[in-house]
């Protein structure tokens, strides 16, 4: 993959952001939605989707609970959060490491199965966030838009759902990512089918497990999805909330980003957010030995077996 790293500066700021934002190495492509002929959901439709997803917690609870269901929920939660943190964020948004085209697509599929739309859309939104962090143009800023809007309300604005390929020209040249960005619902749909099939099989093959197709879909998809969406959204909202309990700002960045120690475990290391805004382009976000970063640990393990390589690490002089 050709790599053109641009060191971008925030408007009106002297702080350098080592972020792969918009480069001039690639031509600007037309919008994915227009190219694919896809329609943009209306605000009413988005509200209904959110309400239905949360309302599904009621029938999900009626399916009962089993050890198998809990393990399934934990596995699908961790796997899909990793798809977001290692794939959507550190690879597609920042190119903090390299990997094969096949594994990049696998991470993209895993991230899409989380219900957080396609990889190009996600990376484009995130790159814009870094350029406009905690300004009026930053939809994730609780300072200017309030906590609810920063957490999830911004996605109810249909203008935010357009995939701006000019933000991700480095990835938008890949047809498989363009396809997945358009048909991102295929990923969560495939997960639901797998969970239902597994639950039905276990119900017949091992009745002692006391599980079923509905129960595994309820725990492995509905409950797990709501958990990972809200937890990862906390990085947008709580990790930019000044005065958050447990928050710290070891680096004087030109935004409100916070390190939140108690959010580090459920986000697999994404909650060292002030570290990240200090050095956005590195694969490691927990800069100190005691700063738990499970995503980076997993990437290191994958590097040992050659699945990923060229992990970018913080320059000690900047820590």
C-alpha positions in Angstrom: 0.0 0.0 0.0 1.3 3.4 -0.9 1.7 5.5 2.2 1.7 9.3 2.2 1.7 10.5 5.8 0.5 14.1 6.2 1.3 16.0 9.4 -1.8 18.1 9.8 -2.4 21.1 12.0 -5.6 22.2 13.5 -6.8 25.5 12.3 -5.5 28.2 14.5 -3.3 25.9 16.4 0.4 25.2 16.6 0.0 21.7 17.8 1.0 19.0 15.3 -1.3 16.1 14.7 0.5 13.1 13.4 -2.7 11.9 11.7 -3.3 10.5 8.3 -6.0 12.9 7.2 -6.6 14.2 3.7 -3.6 13.9 1.5 -3.0 15.1 -2.0 -1.5 11.8 -3.1 -4.9 10.4 -4.3 -7.6 12.0 -6.4 -10.9 12.8 -4.6 -13.5 10.2 -5.4 -17.2 10.8 -5.6 -19.4 10.1 -2.6 -20.1 6.4 -2.0 -23.8 7.0 -1.5 -24.1 8.7 -4.9 -21.8 6.2 -6.6 -23.8 3.2 -5.3 -27.2 4.8 -5.6 -27.9 4.2 -1.9 -30.4 6.4 -0.1 -29.6 8.2 3.2 -31.9 7.3 6.1 -34.2 10.0 7.3 -34.0 11.4 10.8 -37.3 9.7 11.7 -36.0 6.4 10.4 -32.8 6.7 12.5 -34.7 7.5 15.6 -36.9 4.5 15.0 -33.9 2.3 14.5 -32.4 3.4 17.8 -35.7 3.0 19.6 -36.3 -0.5 18.2 -32.7 -1.6 19.0 -33.1 -0.5 22.6 -36.7 -1.8 22.9 -35.4 -5.3 21.9 -33.8 -5.5 25.3 -37.3 -6.4 26.6 -37.9 -9.5 24.5 -34.2 -10.3 24.8 -34.6 -10.5 28.6 -37.5 -12.9 28.2 -35.3 -15.5 26.4 -33.6 -16.2 29.7 -30.0 -16.6 30.6 -27.4 -19.3 30.5 -23.7 -19.6 30.8 -23.5 -20.2 27.1 -25.4 -17.0 26.4 -23.1 -15.0 28.7 -20.0 -16.4 27.1 -21.4 -15.7 23.6 -22.2 -12.1 24.6 -18.7 -11.6 25.9 -17.0 -13.1 22.8 -19.1 -11.1 20.3 -18.5 -7.9 22.4 -14.8 -8.2 22.6 -14.4 -9.4 19.0 -16.5 -6.5 17.6 -14.9 -3.9 19.8 -11.5 -5.1 18.5 -12.9 -4.7 15.0 -13.6 -1.0 15.9 -10.4 -0.3 17.8 -7.9 -2.2 15.7 -9.7 -1.9 12.4 -11.9 1.1 12.0 -9.8 3.3 14.3 -6.1 2.4 14.3 -5.9 1.0 10.8 -8.5 2.8 8.6 -8.5 6.1 10.4 -4.8 6.4 11.2 -2.9 3.8 9.3 -1.0 3.1 12.5 0.2 -0.3 11.2 0.2 -2.3 8.0 -1.5 -5.6 7.2 -2.6 -7.7 4.2 -5.6 -6.7 2.1 -7.4 -9.8 3.2 -6.9 -9.2 6.9 -7.8 -5.5 6.5 -11.1 -6.6 4.9 -11.6 -9.1 7.8 -11.2 -6.3 10.3 -13.6 -4.2 8.2 -16.2 -6.9 8.3 -15.8 -7.4 12.0 -16.1 -3.7 12.6 -19.2 -3.5 10.4 -20.8 -6.3 12.3 -20.8 -4.0 15.4 -23.6 -1.9 13.8 -21.4 1.2 13.5 -21.9 1.5 9.8 -19.1 1.0 7.2 -15.3 1.4 7.5 -15.0 4.3 5.1 -17.8 6.3 6.8 -16.4 5.6 10.2 -12.8 6.6 9.3 -14.0 9.7 7.4 -16.0 10.9 10.5 -13.0 10.2 12.8 -10.5 12.0 10.6 -12.7 15.1 10.6 -13.0 14.8 14.3 -9.3 15.1 14.7 -9.2 18.2 12.5 -12.0 20.0 14.3 -11.7 18.6 17.8 -13.8 20.4 20.3 -14.7 23.2 18.0 -18.2 24.0 16.8 -17.6 21.9 13.7 -16.9 18.8 15.8 -20.1 16.8 16.3 -18.5 14.8 19.1 -17.8 17.8 21.3 -19.9 17.9 24.6 -18.5 21.4 25.2 -20.4 22.8 22.2 -23.2 20.3 21.6 -24.0 18.7 24.9 -23.3 15.3 26.3 -26.2 13.4 24.6 -25.5 14.9 21.2 -21.8 14.0 21.5 -22.6 10.5 22.6 -25.2 9.5 20.1 -27.5 12.3 19.1 -25.2 13.4 16.3 -25.9 10.3 14.3 -29.6 11.3 14.1 -28.5 14.1 11.7 -28.8 12.4 8.3 -26.1 14.8 6.9 -23.6 13.0 9.2 -24.4 9.7 7.4 -22.9 10.6 4.1 -19.6 8.8 3.4 -17.2 11.5 2.5 -14.6 9.6 0.5 -12.5 12.8 0.1 -11.6 12.2 3.7 -10.4 8.6 3.0 -9.0 8.6 -0.5 -6.3 6.1 0.6 -9.0 3.4 1.3 -11.7 4.5 -1.1 -9.8 3.0 -4.0 -10.5 -0.5 -2.8 -13.7 -1.8 -4.3 -14.3 -4.4 -1.5 -14.4 -1.5 1.1 -16.7 0.5 -1.1 -19.0 -2.4 -1.3 -19.0 -3.1 2.4 -19.5 0.6 3.1 -22.7 0.5 1.0 -23.9 -2.9 2.3 -22.6 -2.6 5.8 -25.8 -4.2 7.2 -24.7 -7.5 5.6 -22.2 -7.9 8.4 -24.5 -7.7 11.4 -27.1 -9.8 9.4 -24.5 -12.5 8.9 -23.7 -12.5 12.6 -27.4 -12.9 13.5 -27.7 -15.9 11.1 -24.6 -17.6 12.6 -25.8 -17.0 16.2 -29.3 -18.4 15.4 -27.8 -21.4 13.6 -25.4 -22.1 16.5 -28.2 -21.7 19.1 -30.5 -24.0 17.2 -27.8 -26.6 16.9 -26.8 -26.5 20.6 -30.4 -26.7 21.6 -30.8 -30.0 19.8 -27.2 -31.4 20.3 -26.7 -30.3 24.0 -30.0 -29.6 25.8 -28.0 -29.4 29.1 -26.6 -26.0 27.9 -30.1 -24.6 28.2 -29.7 -22.3 25.2 -31.6 -21.7 22.0 -31.5 -19.7 18.7 -33.4 -16.8 20.2 -31.3 -16.7 23.3 -28.0 -16.6 21.5 -29.3 -13.9 19.1 -30.6 -11.9 22.1 -27.3 -12.1 24.1 -24.8 -12.4 21.3 -26.3 -9.7 19.2 -28.9 -7.4 20.8 -27.4 -7.1 24.3 -23.8 -7.3 23.1 -24.4 -4.7 20.3 -26.0 -2.1 22.7 -23.1 -2.6 25.1 -20.4 -2.1 22.6 -22.1 0.9 20.9 -22.6 2.7 24.1 -19.1 1.9 25.5 -17.3 3.0 22.3 -19.4 6.1 22.1 -18.2 7.0 25.5 -14.9 7.8 23.9 -16.6 10.5 21.9 -18.6 11.9 24.8 -17.1 11.1 28.2 -13.5 11.3 27.0 -14.1 14.8 25.9 -16.0 15.9 29.0 -14.0 18.3 31.1 -14.0 17.4 34.8 -15.0 13.7 34.2 -14.3 11.7 37.4 -11.1 9.7 36.9 -10.1 11.9 33.9 -6.6 13.2 33.4 -4.8 15.4 30.9 -1.1 14.7 31.0 -0.7 16.4 27.6 -1.8 20.0 26.9 -3.7 19.3 23.6 -5.9 21.9 21.9 -9.1 20.1 22.9 -10.8 18.6 25.9 -9.6 15.0 25.5 -9.2 13.0 28.7 -7.5 9.8 29.8 -10.1 7.8 31.7 -8.6 4.9 33.5 -11.8 3.1 34.4 -12.9 3.1 30.7 -9.7 1.6 29.4 -10.7 -2.1 30.0 -14.1 -2.1 28.3 -12.8 0.0 25.4 -9.7 -2.3 24.9 -7.4 0.7 25.5 -9.2 3.5 23.6 -9.9 5.5 26.8 -6.3 6.8 26.9 -7.8 9.5 24.8 -5.6 12.4 25.7 -2.6 10.3 24.8 -4.3 9.5 21.5 -4.9 13.2 20.7 -1.3 14.0 21.6 0.0 11.4 19.1 -2.9 10.3 16.9 -0.9 8.3 14.4 0.6 5.6 16.7 -0.7 2.1 17.2 -0.2 2.2 21.0 -2.5 4.4 23.1 -1.5 3.3 26.5 1.9 5.1 26.7 2.9 3.9 30.2 3.4 0.3 31.4 0.4 0.6 33.7 -1.9 2.0 31.0 -3.8 -1.1 29.9 -4.2 -1.2 26.1 -5.5 -4.6 25.1 -5.8 -3.6 21.4 -2.1 -2.9 21.2 -1.3 -6.1 23.0 -3.3 -8.0 20.5 -1.7 -6.2 17.6 1.7 -7.0 19.0 0.7 -10.7 19.2 -0.5 -10.6 15.6 2.8 -8.9 14.6 4.8 -11.9 16.1 3.1 -14.2 13.6 3.3 -11.8 10.7 -0.3 -10.9 10.3 0.4 -7.2 10.9 3.6 -5.3 10.7 5.2 -1.9 10.9 3.4 -0.9 14.1 4.0 2.8 14.7 5.0 3.5 18.3 5.3 6.8 20.2 8.5 8.8 19.9 10.0 8.7 23.4 11.1 12.3 23.0 7.4 13.3 22.8 6.1 11.4 25.8 
